[in-house]
Amino acid sequence: MAQRRKTAGRQTQSRQTQGRQAHRLLPQRHGRPGEVRQAAYEAREQIHALDSAVFSAIASTPSPVLDRWMPKLTNVADHSMLWLGIAGALALTGRARPRRAALRGVITLGATSLIANQLAKRLHHRERPVRTLVPLGRLSRHAPLSSSFPSGHSASAAAFAAGVSAEMPALAVPLQVLAGLVGFSRVATGAHYPSDVAAGLVLGSTVAAIGRRLVPPVPVPTVSAPRELDELAPRPRGEGVTLVVNPASHSGRGAKLSKSLHRRLPKMRIVELRHGDDVGAVMAQAASEAEVLAVAGGDGTVGVAAQAAIDHDLPLAVFPAGTFNHFARAIGAYPATRTVDAIRRGTAGKVDVGYLNDEIFLNTASVGAYTDFVRIRESLEKRIGKPLAALVAGWRTMSRDRSVAVTVDGATRESSLLFVGNGQYVPRGFAPSEREDLQDGLLDLRILDVSSRWSRFVVLLATLTGQLARVKQYHEVSAPELEITLPDGPERVARDGEVGDPADTLRVRAVRRALTVYRVRRGD
């Protein structure tokens, strides 16, 4: 009996052991979250241990080089002053690509700083390293109190470096090295752990990559666009040149520019436009009395001068005195001293012009959102100033679910923005920014529909994935002539930023090499 009880006990114990083993083999629904949390906790502890070890090694390493230069570098990067200074230097070059690189770098930096400081640091609070190991002379000027994760300095550094490098690849290595040194300085001065810096660098690079998807950088041409120059008679003192200037353009820039030009070209005759003048008539009269027609004003005024120069078979000298000066930049006449040099040397080249319903445009013509933008901006700019008026107009325009039906090549599409460029713009996509030259004899048509939330989502997704050309909300074509109809009725048309009369049929053509403009050689 006793033996049977012992045998039964052993069998029961064996079944219990097998049950526990089987239980361990089954999915542990109730234990899995706890195990995951435990694994995550252990991983964090390991990272922190590694962080602390690396931080301690750097902090306790005696180095006069680190003591001298790391605090200076981290202090100059406070509030992104280092990067803003570099951006300012790029902008002051006056050249299109450095200015565009500076703008992209600053915008990317701003977006990254907002995400790092207002979102990431609030989601994950981490104590700063204990700075007792850092030599006193190596400590940064300010002891930060915000979360240590991620490093805002590192995020801004990586964002700016990647943003500028997208437009100017030649600056990639020096800027990335400088960004890495800024990140290292945050560890060396006791402000961050190494993983904070790594996270910041990844964040900044990611924001820059998204920015490149949304607004692709202008590609660097492998071969310079042709710029054949004609040799005209040198006019070292402006002999035979008549300048028509709009003194009110861009808050009085035209008046200031005319005084400067008179000192450089004292023989040049100057005609000032007055309020209420018929600009076309003034330009025609000036052209009839001149050997060279010159103009100082915005793109709209330059367009009228270009037509007068074509009608009278004269070369045109363009002095940028408007807000954006797109045409002057495209032909290399920015800043104004470049045109002065071209007049003195007698160098000029031929460029294309566009016509929409037989009215000239030098840059772009558009229907849809841009005309609404110009109309709202003009109604506000006298009260609140042009920059703020443009901001308000942009917000109001994009918040409207408005589209225009357009028919091109027999196909009708909805369009929030219809853009026709004189010459091919780069980059491809819905954010064209510049032309490498104006001698290709082509029009650049782009149609974009973002009139609904769904279309905006599709366009955003397609842009991020590089598939914009494949979605029906976007269409582009290059051709020397186009005929566009608006089946729903006339719409106001903008040419070079000036809103004109309504039209329901747009006959657009490019006239190749129709205008002679003063310009210097590329690289001069």
C-alpha positions as CSV (number, residue, x, y, z in Angstrom):
1,M,0.0,0.0,0.0
2,A,2.8,2.4,1.0
3,Q,4.7,1.4,-2.1
4,R,1.6,2.2,-4.3
5,R,1.2,5.6,-2.6
6,K,4.8,6.4,-3.3
7,T,4.4,5.3,-7.0
8,A,1.3,7.4,-7.4
9,G,3.0,10.4,-5.8
10,R,5.9,10.1,-8.2
11,Q,3.5,9.9,-11.2
12,T,1.6,13.0,-10.0
13,Q,4.9,14.9,-9.5
14,S,6.0,13.8,-13.0
15,R,2.7,15.1,-14.5
16,Q,3.1,18.4,-12.7
17,T,6.7,18.7,-14.0
18,Q,5.6,18.0,-17.5
19,G,2.8,20.4,-17.2
20,R,5.1,23.2,-16.1
21,Q,7.4,22.3,-19.0
22,A,4.6,22.4,-21.5
23,H,3.4,25.6,-19.9
24,R,6.7,27.2,-20.6
25,L,6.5,26.1,-24.3
26,L,3.1,27.8,-24.8
27,P,2.9,31.5,-25.6
28,Q,2.9,33.5,-22.4
29,R,0.2,36.1,-23.1
30,H,0.2,37.5,-19.6
31,G,4.0,37.5,-19.2
32,R,5.0,38.9,-22.6
33,P,4.4,42.6,-22.0
34,G,6.4,42.3,-18.8
35,E,9.2,40.5,-20.5
36,V,9.3,43.2,-23.3
37,R,9.4,46.0,-20.7
38,Q,12.2,44.1,-18.9
39,A,14.1,43.7,-22.2
40,A,13.7,47.4,-23.0
41,Y,14.8,48.4,-19.5
42,E,17.9,46.2,-19.8
43,A,18.7,47.7,-23.3
44,R,18.3,51.2,-21.9
45,E,20.6,50.4,-19.0
46,Q,23.2,48.9,-21.3
47,I,23.1,52.0,-23.6
48,H,23.3,54.2,-20.6
49,A,26.3,52.3,-19.2
50,L,28.0,52.6,-22.6
51,D,27.1,56.2,-22.8
52,S,28.5,56.8,-19.3
53,A,31.7,54.9,-20.1
54,V,32.4,56.9,-23.3
55,F,31.4,60.2,-21.7
56,S,33.7,59.5,-18.7
57,A,36.6,58.6,-21.0
58,I,36.2,61.8,-23.0
59,A,35.7,64.0,-19.9
60,S,38.6,62.6,-18.0
61,T,41.1,62.7,-20.9
62,P,43.5,65.6,-20.3
63,S,43.9,67.5,-23.6
64,P,44.8,71.2,-24.0
65,V,43.3,71.1,-27.5
66,L,39.9,70.0,-26.2
67,D,40.2,72.5,-23.3
68,R,40.8,75.4,-25.7
69,W,38.6,74.7,-28.7
70,M,35.6,72.7,-27.6
71,P,34.1,75.4,-25.4
72,K,34.6,78.0,-28.2
73,L,33.0,75.7,-30.8
74,T,30.0,74.8,-28.7
75,N,29.4,78.4,-27.6
76,V,29.5,79.8,-31.1
77,A,26.9,77.2,-32.1
78,D,24.5,78.4,-29.4
79,H,21.2,79.6,-30.9
80,S,22.5,78.3,-34.3
81,M,24.6,81.5,-34.6
82,L,27.4,79.5,-36.4
83,W,25.0,78.2,-39.0
84,L,23.2,81.5,-39.5
85,G,26.5,83.2,-40.0
86,I,27.5,80.7,-42.7
87,A,24.0,81.2,-44.3
88,G,24.5,85.0,-44.3
89,A,27.9,84.6,-46.0
90,L,26.4,82.4,-48.7
91,A,23.6,84.9,-49.3
92,L,26.0,87.8,-49.6
93,T,27.6,86.2,-52.6
94,G,24.6,87.4,-54.6
95,R,24.7,84.2,-56.7
96,A,21.6,82.1,-57.1
97,R,22.9,78.7,-56.0
98,P,24.6,79.9,-52.7
99,R,21.5,81.9,-51.9
100,R,19.3,78.9,-52.5
101,A,21.6,76.7,-50.4
102,A,21.5,79.2,-47.6
103,L,17.7,79.4,-47.7
104,R,17.3,75.6,-47.7
105,G,19.8,75.2,-44.9
106,V,18.0,77.8,-42.6
107,I,14.5,76.3,-43.3
108,T,15.8,72.8,-42.6
109,L,17.5,74.0,-39.4
110,G,14.4,75.8,-38.2
111,A,12.1,72.8,-38.8
112,T,14.6,70.4,-37.1
113,S,15.0,72.7,-34.1
114,L,11.3,72.9,-33.6
115,I,10.9,69.1,-33.7
116,A,13.9,68.5,-31.4
117,N,13.2,71.1,-28.8
118,Q,9.4,71.3,-28.7
119,L,8.5,67.6,-29.4
120,A,11.4,65.1,-28.9
121,K,12.6,66.6,-25.7
122,R,9.1,66.7,-24.2
123,L,8.4,63.1,-25.1
124,H,11.5,61.7,-23.5
125,H,13.1,63.4,-20.5
126,R,16.7,62.4,-19.7
127,E,18.9,63.9,-17.1
128,R,22.0,65.7,-18.2
129,P,25.4,64.1,-17.5
130,V,27.1,64.9,-14.2
131,R,29.8,67.4,-15.2
132,T,32.2,66.9,-12.2
133,L,34.5,64.8,-14.4
134,V,34.8,67.6,-17.0
135,P,37.8,70.0,-16.4
136,L,36.6,73.4,-15.3
137,G,38.2,75.2,-18.3
138,R,36.4,72.9,-20.7
139,L,32.9,73.5,-19.5
140,S,30.4,75.3,-21.8
141,R,29.4,78.8,-21.0
142,H,25.8,77.8,-20.2
143,A,24.6,74.8,-18.3
144,P,21.5,73.6,-20.1
145,L,18.5,72.6,-18.1
146,S,16.3,70.9,-20.7
147,S,16.2,67.2,-21.5
148,S,19.5,65.8,-22.6
149,F,17.8,63.7,-25.3
150,P,18.3,64.5,-28.2
151,S,21.0,67.1,-28.7
152,G,19.5,70.1,-30.2
153,H,22.9,71.5,-31.3
154,S,23.7,68.3,-33.1
155,A,20.3,68.1,-34.8
156,S,20.6,71.7,-36.0
157,A,24.1,71.1,-37.2
158,A,23.2,68.0,-39.2
159,A,20.1,69.7,-40.7
160,F,22.0,72.7,-41.9
161,A,24.9,70.8,-43.3
162,A,22.6,68.4,-45.2
163,G,20.3,71.2,-46.4
164,V,23.1,73.3,-47.8
165,S,24.9,70.3,-49.3
166,A,21.8,69.3,-51.2
167,E,22.2,72.5,-53.3
168,M,26.0,72.8,-53.1
169,P,27.5,69.3,-53.0
170,A,31.0,70.8,-52.9
171,L,30.3,72.0,-49.3
172,A,29.2,68.6,-48.1
173,V,32.4,67.4,-46.6
174,P,33.5,70.6,-44.8
175,L,30.0,71.2,-43.4
176,Q,29.5,67.6,-42.3
177,V,32.9,67.6,-40.6
178,L,32.0,70.9,-38.8
179,A,28.6,69.4,-37.8
180,G,30.4,66.4,-36.4
181,L,32.8,68.6,-34.4
182,V,29.9,70.5,-33.0
183,G,28.3,67.3,-31.9
184,F,31.5,66.1,-30.3
185,S,31.9,69.4,-28.5
186,R,28.6,68.8,-26.8
187,V,30.0,65.6,-25.2
188,A,33.5,67.1,-24.5
189,T,32.0,70.1,-22.6
190,G,29.6,67.9,-20.5
191,A,26.3,68.9,-22.1
192,H,25.3,65.6,-23.6
193,Y,25.9,61.8,-23.7
194,P,27.1,60.4,-27.0
195,S,23.8,58.8,-27.8
196,D,22.1,62.2,-27.4
197,V,24.4,63.5,-30.1
198,A,23.9,60.5,-32.4
199,A,20.1,60.9,-32.1
200,G,20.4,64.6,-32.9
201,L,22.5,63.9,-36.0
202,V,20.0,61.3,-37.2
203,L,17.1,63.6,-36.7
204,G,18.6,66.5,-38.6
205,S,19.6,64.3,-41.5
206,T,16.1,62.8,-41.6
207,V,14.4,66.2,-41.8
208,A,16.8,67.3,-44.5
209,A,16.1,64.1,-46.5
210,I,12.3,64.8,-46.3
211,G,12.9,68.3,-47.4
212,R,14.8,67.1,-50.5
213,R,11.8,64.9,-51.3
214,L,9.3,67.7,-50.9
215,V,11.3,70.3,-52.8
216,P,14.0,68.6,-54.9
217,P,17.3,70.6,-55.2
218,V,18.2,72.1,-58.5
219,P,20.7,69.7,-60.1
220,V,24.2,70.9,-60.8
221,P,24.6,70.9,-64.6
222,T,27.3,68.5,-65.8
223,V,28.0,70.8,-68.7
224,S,27.4,74.6,-68.5
225,A,24.5,75.8,-70.6
226,P,25.6,77.5,-73.8
227,R,25.9,81.3,-73.5
228,E,26.9,82.6,-76.9
229,L,27.9,86.2,-76.7
230,D,27.8,88.9,-79.3
231,E,30.4,91.7,-79.4
232,L,28.8,95.1,-79.4
233,A,30.3,98.5,-79.4
234,P,31.9,99.2,-75.9
235,R,30.3,102.1,-74.1
236,P,32.7,102.8,-71.2
237,R,30.7,105.8,-70.0
238,G,27.3,104.8,-71.1
239,E,27.3,106.6,-74.4
240,G,24.0,106.2,-76.4
241,V,22.3,104.4,-73.5
242,T,18.8,105.5,-72.3
243,L,17.7,104.2,-68.9
244,V,14.0,104.1,-68.0
245,V,13.8,103.7,-64.2
246,N,10.8,103.1,-62.0
247,P,11.9,105.1,-58.9
248,A,9.1,103.6,-56.7
249,S,10.0,100.0,-57.4
250,H,10.8,97.9,-54.3
251,S,10.3,100.7,-51.8
252,G,12.5,103.2,-53.6
253,R,15.3,100.9,-54.7
254,G,14.9,102.2,-58.3
255,A,15.7,105.8,-57.3
256,K,18.8,104.8,-55.3
257,L,20.0,102.6,-58.1
258,S,19.6,105.3,-60.8
259,K,21.9,107.6,-58.7
260,S,24.5,104.8,-58.4
261,L,24.3,104.0,-62.2
262,H,24.7,107.7,-63.1
263,R,28.1,107.8,-61.3
264,R,29.3,104.6,-63.1
265,L,27.9,105.5,-66.5
266,P,27.8,109.4,-66.5
267,K,26.9,109.7,-70.3
268,M,23.8,107.5,-69.8
269,R,20.5,109.4,-70.2
270,I,18.0,108.7,-67.4
271,V,14.2,108.9,-67.8
272,E,12.1,108.5,-64.6
273,L,8.6,107.0,-64.7
274,R,6.0,109.1,-62.9
275,H,2.8,108.1,-61.3
276,G,0.1,107.7,-63.9
277,D,2.5,107.4,-66.9
278,D,1.7,105.0,-69.7
279,V,4.7,102.7,-69.2
280,G,4.5,101.3,-72.7
281,A,4.4,104.7,-74.3
282,V,7.4,105.9,-72.3
283,M,9.4,102.9,-73.2
284,A,8.6,103.2,-76.9
285,Q,9.6,106.9,-76.9
286,A,12.8,106.1,-75.1
287,A,13.6,103.3,-77.5
288,S,13.0,105.5,-80.5
289,E,15.7,107.9,-79.3
290,A,18.3,105.5,-78.0
291,E,21.1,103.2,-79.3
292,V,20.7,101.0,-76.2
293,L,17.5,100.7,-74.1
294,A,18.1,100.2,-70.4
295,V,15.5,99.5,-67.6
296,A,15.6,99.5,-63.8
297,G,12.5,98.1,-62.2
298,G,10.6,94.9,-61.4
299,D,9.9,92.0,-63.8
300,G,6.7,93.6,-65.0
301,T,8.5,96.8,-66.0
302,V,11.3,94.8,-67.6
303,G,8.8,93.0,-69.7
304,V,7.4,96.2,-71.2
305,A,11.0,97.4,-71.9
306,A,11.8,94.1,-73.6
307,Q,8.9,94.5,-76.0
308,A,10.0,98.0,-76.8
309,A,13.6,96.8,-77.4
310,I,12.3,94.1,-79.8
311,D,10.1,96.5,-81.7
312,H,13.0,98.9,-82.2
313,D,15.7,96.2,-82.7
314,L,17.8,97.4,-79.8
315,P,19.8,95.6,-77.2
316,L,18.3,95.7,-73.7
317,A,20.3,96.4,-70.5
318,V,18.5,95.1,-67.4
319,F,19.3,96.6,-64.0
320,P,17.5,94.7,-61.1
321,A,15.4,97.0,-59.0
322,G,12.4,94.9,-58.2
323,T,11.5,92.5,-55.4
324,F,12.5,89.2,-56.9
325,N,14.3,90.1,-60.2
326,H,13.8,86.7,-61.7
327,F,14.7,87.7,-65.3
328,A,17.8,89.6,-64.2
329,R,19.0,86.6,-62.3
330,A,18.3,84.2,-65.2
331,I,20.4,86.2,-67.6
332,G,23.2,86.9,-65.2
333,A,22.4,90.6,-64.7
334,Y,22.4,90.4,-60.9
335,P,23.8,92.4,-59.2
336,A,23.6,95.6,-61.3
337,T,27.4,95.9,-61.5
338,R,27.4,92.9,-63.9
339,T,25.3,94.8,-66.4
340,V,27.5,97.9,-66.0
341,D,30.5,95.7,-66.9
342,A,28.7,94.2,-69.9
343,I,27.9,97.7,-71.2
344,R,31.4,98.9,-70.8
345,R,32.8,95.8,-72.5
346,G,30.1,95.5,-75.2
347,T,29.1,91.9,-74.5
348,A,25.6,90.7,-75.1
349,G,23.6,87.6,-75.9
350,K,20.3,86.5,-77.3
351,V,17.6,85.0,-75.2
352,D,14.1,83.6,-75.7
353,V,10.8,85.4,-74.9
354,G,7.3,84.0,-74.4
355,Y,4.0,85.3,-75.7
356,L,0.6,84.5,-74.2
357,N,-2.2,85.7,-76.5
358,D,0.4,88.0,-78.1
359,E,1.4,89.7,-74.9
360,I,5.1,89.2,-73.8
361,F,6.3,87.4,-70.7
362,L,9.9,86.8,-69.7
363,N,9.5,84.4,-66.8
364,T,6.1,82.8,-66.2
365,A,2.5,83.0,-66.9
366,S,-0.1,81.4,-64.7
367,V,-3.8,80.7,-64.0
368,G,-5.4,79.7,-60.8
369,A,-3.9,80.0,-57.3
370,Y,-1.2,82.5,-58.2
371,T,-3.6,85.1,-59.6
372,D,-5.6,84.8,-56.4
373,F,-2.4,85.2,-54.4
374,V,-1.4,88.4,-56.3
375,R,-4.9,89.9,-56.0
376,I,-5.1,89.4,-52.2
377,R,-1.5,90.6,-51.7
378,E,-2.1,93.8,-53.7
379,S,-5.2,94.5,-51.7
380,L,-3.3,94.3,-48.4
381,E,0.3,95.5,-49.1
382,K,-0.4,99.2,-48.8
383,R,-1.8,98.7,-45.3
384,I,0.5,96.0,-43.8
385,G,3.5,96.0,-46.2
386,K,4.4,93.6,-49.0
387,P,6.2,90.8,-47.0
388,L,3.3,90.4,-44.5
389,A,0.7,90.8,-47.2
390,A,2.4,88.0,-49.2
391,L,2.3,85.8,-46.1
392,V,-1.4,86.4,-45.5
393,A,-2.2,86.0,-49.2
394,G,-0.4,82.7,-49.3
395,W,-2.3,81.4,-46.3
396,R,-5.7,82.4,-47.7
397,T,-4.9,81.1,-51.1
398,M,-3.8,77.6,-50.0
399,S,-6.7,77.2,-47.5
400,R,-9.2,77.4,-50.4
401,D,-10.5,74.3,-52.1
402,R,-10.5,76.0,-55.5
403,S,-9.6,74.6,-58.9
404,V,-9.9,75.6,-62.6
405,A,-10.7,73.2,-65.4
406,V,-8.1,73.3,-68.2
407,T,-7.9,71.4,-71.4
408,V,-4.5,70.6,-72.9
409,D,-3.8,68.2,-75.8
410,G,-7.5,67.2,-75.8
411,A,-7.5,66.2,-72.1
412,T,-9.3,68.2,-69.4
413,R,-7.9,68.4,-65.9
414,E,-8.6,70.1,-62.7
415,S,-5.9,72.6,-61.8
416,S,-5.1,74.5,-58.7
417,L,-2.0,75.9,-60.3
418,L,-1.2,76.2,-64.0
419,F,2.3,77.4,-64.6
420,V,3.9,78.2,-68.0
421,G,7.6,79.0,-68.0
422,N,9.6,80.8,-70.7
423,G,12.3,78.2,-71.0
424,Q,12.7,75.0,-69.0
425,Y,12.8,75.4,-65.3
426,V,14.6,73.1,-62.7
427,P,14.1,71.1,-60.7
428,R,11.3,69.0,-62.2
429,G,8.2,68.7,-60.0
430,F,5.8,71.3,-58.7
431,A,8.5,73.5,-57.1
432,P,10.5,75.0,-60.1
433,S,13.0,77.6,-59.1
434,E,15.3,78.7,-61.8
435,R,16.5,78.3,-65.4
436,E,20.1,77.5,-66.4
437,D,19.6,79.5,-69.6
438,L,17.1,81.0,-71.9
439,Q,18.0,79.6,-75.3
440,D,16.1,76.3,-75.7
441,G,13.1,77.6,-77.5
442,L,10.7,75.7,-75.2
443,L,7.8,76.4,-72.9
444,D,7.6,74.6,-69.6
445,L,3.9,73.7,-68.7
446,R,3.1,72.3,-65.3
447,I,-0.4,71.6,-63.9
448,L,-1.0,70.7,-60.2
449,D,-4.3,69.9,-58.5
450,V,-4.4,70.2,-54.7
451,S,-7.9,71.5,-54.4
452,S,-9.1,68.8,-52.0
453,R,-7.7,67.1,-49.0
454,W,-7.4,63.8,-50.9
455,S,-5.5,65.4,-53.7
456,R,-3.1,67.2,-51.3
457,F,-2.5,63.8,-49.6
458,V,-1.8,62.1,-52.9
459,V,0.6,64.8,-54.1
460,L,2.4,64.8,-50.7
461,L,2.8,61.0,-50.7
462,A,3.9,60.9,-54.4
463,T,6.4,63.6,-53.7
464,L,7.9,61.8,-50.8
465,T,8.1,58.6,-52.8
466,G,9.4,60.2,-56.0
467,Q,6.3,59.2,-58.0
468,L,4.9,62.6,-58.7
469,A,5.1,62.2,-62.4
470,R,2.8,59.2,-62.2
471,V,-0.2,60.7,-60.4
472,K,-3.1,62.3,-62.2
473,Q,-3.0,65.3,-60.0
474,Y,0.2,66.5,-61.7
475,H,1.0,67.0,-65.4
476,E,4.0,68.6,-67.2
477,V,5.0,69.0,-70.8
478,S,7.7,71.0,-72.8
479,A,6.8,72.4,-76.2
480,P,7.5,75.5,-78.4
481,E,3.8,76.2,-78.7
482,L,0.7,75.4,-76.5
483,E,-3.0,76.0,-76.7
484,I,-4.9,75.8,-73.4
485,T,-8.6,76.3,-73.1
486,L,-10.6,76.9,-69.9
487,P,-14.0,75.2,-70.5
488,D,-15.7,76.7,-67.4
489,G,-15.2,80.3,-68.6
490,P,-12.6,83.1,-68.5
491,E,-10.0,83.3,-65.7
492,R,-7.6,86.1,-64.9
493,V,-4.1,85.5,-66.2
494,A,-0.9,86.6,-64.5
495,R,2.3,87.4,-66.5
496,D,5.5,87.9,-64.6
497,G,3.6,88.6,-61.4
498,E,1.2,91.1,-63.0
499,V,-2.4,90.1,-63.1
500,G,-4.1,90.9,-66.5
501,D,-7.4,90.5,-68.2
502,P,-9.6,87.3,-68.1
503,A,-9.3,84.9,-70.9
504,D,-10.8,81.5,-71.8
505,T,-8.2,80.5,-74.4
506,L,-4.5,80.7,-73.9
507,R,-2.3,80.6,-77.0
508,V,1.3,80.4,-75.8
509,R,4.4,80.4,-77.9
510,A,8.2,80.8,-77.4
511,V,10.2,83.0,-79.8
512,R,13.7,81.7,-79.8
513,R,16.6,84.2,-79.4
514,A,14.2,87.2,-80.0
515,L,15.8,89.6,-77.5
516,T,19.4,90.8,-77.2
517,V,20.4,91.5,-73.6
518,Y,23.7,92.8,-72.1
519,R,25.4,90.1,-70.1
520,V,28.9,89.0,-69.1
521,R,30.4,85.6,-69.7
522,R,29.7,82.8,-67.2
523,G,32.1,83.0,-64.4
524,D,33.1,86.6,-64.9
